[in-house]
Amino acid sequence: MHGCGRFFNCIRDTVTDRIAATYKPDQAPPS
């Protein structure tokens, strides 16, 4: 695996490209 996906995940608004939240891969996504 390459890129930042192995260090953290992010939830991004696809319209504005604004990052709403970040979380570690072993954590559940924030709701």
mmCIF file as Biopython writes it, N, C-alpha, C and O atoms, coordinates in Angstrom:
data_model
#
loop_
_atom_site.group_PDB
_atom_site.id
_atom_site.type_symbol
_atom_site.label_atom_id
_atom_site.label_alt_id
_atom_site.label_comp_id
_atom_site.label_asym_id
_atom_site.label_entity_id
_atom_site.label_seq_id
_atom_site.pdbx_PDB_ins_code
_atom_site.Cartn_x
_atom_site.Cartn_y
_atom_site.Cartn_z
_atom_site.occupancy
_atom_site.B_iso_or_equiv
_atom_site.auth_seq_id
_atom_site.auth_asym_id
_atom_site.pdbx_PDB_model_num
ATOM 1   N N  . MET A ? 1  ? 0.847   -1.181 0.000  1.0 0.0 1  A 1 
ATOM 2   C CA . MET A ? 1  ? 0.000   0.000  0.000  1.0 0.0 1  A 1 
ATOM 3   C C  . MET A ? 1  ? 0.889   1.240  0.000  1.0 0.0 1  A 1 
ATOM 4   O O  . MET A ? 1  ? 1.886   1.303  0.720  1.0 0.0 1  A 1 
ATOM 5   N N  . HIS A ? 2  ? 0.525   2.198  -0.795 1.0 0.0 2  A 1 
ATOM 6   C CA . HIS A ? 2  ? 1.293   3.439  -0.888 1.0 0.0 2  A 1 
ATOM 7   C C  . HIS A ? 2  ? 0.420   4.612  -0.459 1.0 0.0 2  A 1 
ATOM 8   O O  . HIS A ? 2  ? -0.805  4.505  -0.422 1.0 0.0 2  A 1 
ATOM 9   N N  . GLY A ? 3  ? 1.053   5.714  -0.142 1.0 0.0 3  A 1 
ATOM 10  C CA . GLY A ? 3  ? 0.326   6.935  0.191  1.0 0.0 3  A 1 
ATOM 11  C C  . GLY A ? 3  ? -0.051  7.014  1.657  1.0 0.0 3  A 1 
ATOM 12  O O  . GLY A ? 3  ? 0.363   6.190  2.473  1.0 0.0 3  A 1 
ATOM 13  N N  . CYS A ? 4  ? -0.843  8.022  1.971  1.0 0.0 4  A 1 
ATOM 14  C CA . CYS A ? 4  ? -1.169  8.301  3.365  1.0 0.0 4  A 1 
ATOM 15  C C  . CYS A ? 4  ? -2.233  7.361  3.915  1.0 0.0 4  A 1 
ATOM 16  O O  . CYS A ? 4  ? -2.499  7.386  5.116  1.0 0.0 4  A 1 
ATOM 17  N N  . GLY A ? 5  ? -2.851  6.531  3.076  1.0 0.0 5  A 1 
ATOM 18  C CA . GLY A ? 5  ? -3.892  5.624  3.543  1.0 0.0 5  A 1 
ATOM 19  C C  . GLY A ? 5  ? -3.423  4.638  4.584  1.0 0.0 5  A 1 
ATOM 20  O O  . GLY A ? 5  ? -4.229  4.139  5.369  1.0 0.0 5  A 1 
ATOM 21  N N  . ARG A ? 6  ? -2.120  4.342  4.608  1.0 0.0 6  A 1 
ATOM 22  C CA . ARG A ? 6  ? -1.643  3.395  5.622  1.0 0.0 6  A 1 
ATOM 23  C C  . ARG A ? 6  ? -1.378  4.077  6.964  1.0 0.0 6  A 1 
ATOM 24  O O  . ARG A ? 6  ? -1.170  3.392  7.966  1.0 0.0 6  A 1 
ATOM 25  N N  . PHE A ? 7  ? -1.381  5.410  7.002  1.0 0.0 7  A 1 
ATOM 26  C CA . PHE A ? 7  ? -1.147  6.153  8.239  1.0 0.0 7  A 1 
ATOM 27  C C  . PHE A ? 7  ? -2.431  6.731  8.812  1.0 0.0 7  A 1 
ATOM 28  O O  . PHE A ? 7  ? -2.611  6.746  10.030 1.0 0.0 7  A 1 
ATOM 29  N N  . PHE A ? 8  ? -3.313  7.200  7.966  1.0 0.0 8  A 1 
ATOM 30  C CA . PHE A ? 8  ? -4.597  7.720  8.425  1.0 0.0 8  A 1 
ATOM 31  C C  . PHE A ? 8  ? -5.593  7.719  7.273  1.0 0.0 8  A 1 
ATOM 32  O O  . PHE A ? 8  ? -5.217  7.682  6.102  1.0 0.0 8  A 1 
ATOM 33  N N  . ASN A ? 9  ? -6.873  7.760  7.634  1.0 0.0 9  A 1 
ATOM 34  C CA . ASN A ? 9  ? -7.951  7.888  6.660  1.0 0.0 9  A 1 
ATOM 35  C C  . ASN A ? 9  ? -8.589  9.253  6.845  1.0 0.0 9  A 1 
ATOM 36  O O  . ASN A ? 9  ? -8.504  9.838  7.924  1.0 0.0 9  A 1 
ATOM 37  N N  . CYS A ? 10 ? -9.218  9.755  5.817  1.0 0.0 10 A 1 
ATOM 38  C CA . CYS A ? 10 ? -9.910  11.029 5.961  1.0 0.0 10 A 1 
ATOM 39  C C  . CYS A ? 10 ? -11.274 10.962 5.299  1.0 0.0 10 A 1 
ATOM 40  O O  . CYS A ? 10 ? -11.496 10.211 4.349  1.0 0.0 10 A 1 
ATOM 41  N N  . ILE A ? 11 ? -12.177 11.770 5.829  1.0 0.0 11 A 1 
ATOM 42  C CA . ILE A ? 11 ? -13.499 11.938 5.243  1.0 0.0 11 A 1 
ATOM 43  C C  . ILE A ? 11 ? -13.486 13.305 4.578  1.0 0.0 11 A 1 
ATOM 44  O O  . ILE A ? 11 ? -13.268 14.328 5.229  1.0 0.0 11 A 1 
ATOM 45  N N  . ARG A ? 12 ? -13.724 13.306 3.259  1.0 0.0 12 A 1 
ATOM 46  C CA . ARG A ? 12 ? -13.590 14.541 2.494  1.0 0.0 12 A 1 
ATOM 47  C C  . ARG A ? 12 ? -14.892 14.844 1.763  1.0 0.0 12 A 1 
ATOM 48  O O  . ARG A ? 12 ? -15.539 13.949 1.220  1.0 0.0 12 A 1 
ATOM 49  N N  . ASP A ? 13 ? -15.264 16.123 1.761  1.0 0.0 13 A 1 
ATOM 50  C CA . ASP A ? 13 ? -16.413 16.566 0.982  1.0 0.0 13 A 1 
ATOM 51  C C  . ASP A ? 13 ? -16.000 16.601 -0.484 1.0 0.0 13 A 1 
ATOM 52  O O  . ASP A ? 13 ? -15.097 17.350 -0.857 1.0 0.0 13 A 1 
ATOM 53  N N  . THR A ? 14 ? -16.649 15.800 -1.312 1.0 0.0 14 A 1 
ATOM 54  C CA . THR A ? 14 ? -16.238 15.697 -2.716 1.0 0.0 14 A 1 
ATOM 55  C C  . THR A ? 14 ? -16.598 16.935 -3.530 1.0 0.0 14 A 1 
ATOM 56  O O  . THR A ? 14 ? -16.065 17.131 -4.622 1.0 0.0 14 A 1 
ATOM 57  N N  . VAL A ? 15 ? -17.489 17.765 -3.017 1.0 0.0 15 A 1 
ATOM 58  C CA . VAL A ? 15 ? -17.872 18.982 -3.738 1.0 0.0 15 A 1 
ATOM 59  C C  . VAL A ? 15 ? -16.860 20.095 -3.483 1.0 0.0 15 A 1 
ATOM 60  O O  . VAL A ? 15 ? -16.402 20.754 -4.417 1.0 0.0 15 A 1 
ATOM 61  N N  . THR A ? 16 ? -16.515 20.299 -2.209 1.0 0.0 16 A 1 
ATOM 62  C CA . THR A ? 16 ? -15.637 21.415 -1.849 1.0 0.0 16 A 1 
ATOM 63  C C  . THR A ? 16 ? -14.196 20.982 -1.602 1.0 0.0 16 A 1 
ATOM 64  O O  . THR A ? 16 ? -13.321 21.829 -1.417 1.0 0.0 16 A 1 
ATOM 65  N N  . ASP A ? 17 ? -13.935 19.665 -1.595 1.0 0.0 17 A 1 
ATOM 66  C CA . ASP A ? 17 ? -12.617 19.115 -1.268 1.0 0.0 17 A 1 
ATOM 67  C C  . ASP A ? 17 ? -12.167 19.456 0.151  1.0 0.0 17 A 1 
ATOM 68  O O  . ASP A ? 17 ? -10.980 19.378 0.465  1.0 0.0 17 A 1 
ATOM 69  N N  . ARG A ? 18 ? -13.111 19.832 1.001  1.0 0.0 18 A 1 
ATOM 70  C CA . ARG A ? 18 ? -12.797 20.134 2.396  1.0 0.0 18 A 1 
ATOM 71  C C  . ARG A ? 18 ? -12.724 18.833 3.181  1.0 0.0 18 A 1 
ATOM 72  O O  . ARG A ? 18 ? -13.598 17.976 3.053  1.0 0.0 18 A 1 
ATOM 73  N N  . ILE A ? 19 ? -11.676 18.684 3.996  1.0 0.0 19 A 1 
ATOM 74  C CA . ILE A ? 19 ? -11.535 17.487 4.824  1.0 0.0 19 A 1 
ATOM 75  C C  . ILE A ? 19 ? -12.370 17.669 6.089  1.0 0.0 19 A 1 
ATOM 76  O O  . ILE A ? 19 ? -12.153 18.601 6.864  1.0 0.0 19 A 1 
ATOM 77  N N  . ALA A ? 20 ? -13.324 16.768 6.283  1.0 0.0 20 A 1 
ATOM 78  C CA . ALA A ? 20 ? -14.249 16.873 7.407  1.0 0.0 20 A 1 
ATOM 79  C C  . ALA A ? 20 ? -13.678 16.229 8.668  1.0 0.0 20 A 1 
ATOM 80  O O  . ALA A ? 20 ? -13.905 16.720 9.774  1.0 0.0 20 A 1 
ATOM 81  N N  . ALA A ? 21 ? -12.931 15.118 8.503  1.0 0.0 21 A 1 
ATOM 82  C CA . ALA A ? 21 ? -12.400 14.413 9.664  1.0 0.0 21 A 1 
ATOM 83  C C  . ALA A ? 21 ? -11.275 13.496 9.227  1.0 0.0 21 A 1 
ATOM 84  O O  . ALA A ? 21 ? -11.212 13.071 8.074  1.0 0.0 21 A 1 
ATOM 85  N N  . THR A ? 22 ? -10.388 13.198 10.167 1.0 0.0 22 A 1 
ATOM 86  C CA . THR A ? 22 ? -9.341  12.207 9.924  1.0 0.0 22 A 1 
ATOM 87  C C  . THR A ? 22 ? -9.367  11.203 11.065 1.0 0.0 22 A 1 
ATOM 88  O O  . THR A ? 22 ? -9.755  11.532 12.186 1.0 0.0 22 A 1 
ATOM 89  N N  . TYR A ? 23 ? -8.952  9.984  10.773 1.0 0.0 23 A 1 
ATOM 90  C CA . TYR A ? 23 ? -8.910  8.943  11.797 1.0 0.0 23 A 1 
ATOM 91  C C  . TYR A ? 23 ? -7.912  7.889  11.390 1.0 0.0 23 A 1 
ATOM 92  O O  . TYR A ? 23 ? -7.623  7.713  10.206 1.0 0.0 23 A 1 
ATOM 93  N N  . LYS A ? 24 ? -7.380  7.182  12.384 1.0 0.0 24 A 1 
ATOM 94  C CA . LYS A ? 24 ? -6.391  6.140  12.127 1.0 0.0 24 A 1 
ATOM 95  C C  . LYS A ? 24 ? -7.058  4.929  11.487 1.0 0.0 24 A 1 
ATOM 96  O O  . LYS A ? 24 ? -8.239  4.681  11.726 1.0 0.0 24 A 1 
ATOM 97  N N  . PRO A ? 25 ? -6.319  4.167  10.672 1.0 0.0 25 A 1 
ATOM 98  C CA . PRO A ? 25 ? -6.909  3.018  9.975  1.0 0.0 25 A 1 
ATOM 99  C C  . PRO A ? 25 ? -7.524  1.969  10.902 1.0 0.0 25 A 1 
ATOM 100 O O  . PRO A ? 25 ? -8.464  1.280  10.506 1.0 0.0 25 A 1 
ATOM 101 N N  . ASP A ? 26 ? -7.012  1.834  12.126 1.0 0.0 26 A 1 
ATOM 102 C CA . ASP A ? 26 ? -7.551  0.822  13.035 1.0 0.0 26 A 1 
ATOM 103 C C  . ASP A ? 26 ? -8.716  1.336  13.876 1.0 0.0 26 A 1 
ATOM 104 O O  . ASP A ? 26 ? -9.216  0.615  14.741 1.0 0.0 26 A 1 
ATOM 105 N N  . GLN A ? 27 ? -9.154  2.573  13.634 1.0 0.0 27 A 1 
ATOM 106 C CA . GLN A ? 27 ? -10.285 3.138  14.354 1.0 0.0 27 A 1 
ATOM 107 C C  . GLN A ? 27 ? -11.519 3.139  13.462 1.0 0.0 27 A 1 
ATOM 108 O O  . GLN A ? 27 ? -11.414 3.106  12.236 1.0 0.0 27 A 1 
ATOM 109 N N  . ALA A ? 28 ? -12.679 3.179  14.088 1.0 0.0 28 A 1 
ATOM 110 C CA . ALA A ? 28 ? -13.920 3.296  13.327 1.0 0.0 28 A 1 
ATOM 111 C C  . ALA A ? 28 ? -14.060 4.733  12.831 1.0 0.0 28 A 1 
ATOM 112 O O  . ALA A ? 28 ? -13.628 5.664  13.511 1.0 0.0 28 A 1 
ATOM 113 N N  . PRO A ? 29 ? -14.658 4.924  11.658 1.0 0.0 29 A 1 
ATOM 114 C CA . PRO A ? 29 ? -14.867 6.288  11.165 1.0 0.0 29 A 1 
ATOM 115 C C  . PRO A ? 29 ? -15.775 7.078  12.096 1.0 0.0 29 A 1 
ATOM 116 O O  . PRO A ? 29 ? -16.747 6.533  12.620 1.0 0.0 29 A 1 
ATOM 117 N N  . PRO A ? 30 ? -15.472 8.350  12.308 1.0 0.0 30 A 1 
ATOM 118 C CA . PRO A ? 30 ? -16.353 9.167  13.151 1.0 0.0 30 A 1 
ATOM 119 C C  . PRO A ? 30 ? -17.701 9.374  12.463 1.0 0.0 30 A 1 
ATOM 120 O O  . PRO A ? 30 ? -17.780 9.440  11.236 1.0 0.0 30 A 1 
ATOM 121 N N  . SER A ? 31 ? -18.749 9.475  13.262 1.0 0.0 31 A 1 
ATOM 122 C CA . SER A ? 31 ? -20.074 9.640  12.648 1.0 0.0 31 A 1 
ATOM 123 C C  . SER A ? 31 ? -20.560 11.075 12.735 1.0 0.0 31 A 1 
ATOM 124 O O  . SER A ? 31 ? -21.655 11.385 12.266 1.0 0.0 31 A 1 
#
